[in-house]
């Protein structure tokens, strides 16, 4: 396996972990807002928004930033 493949695997793993973390935060935020988790109701919206960004926006932004230039 060459160094480029190793780097691609590391980046894919990192993007996957970011998406999973975002999904967990989003789910937790929605559960707080729905009253299923006993936490302060004010924490639900920030958790949900951070989770949404982590799930949808951050991986796309990182993928564009890491994209190799075309020759």
Secondary structure, DSSP 4 states (H G I P E B T S, - for coil): --HHHHHHHHHHHHHHHHHHHHHHHHHHHHHHHTTSS-S-THHHHHHHHHHHIIIIIHHHHHHHHHPPPP-
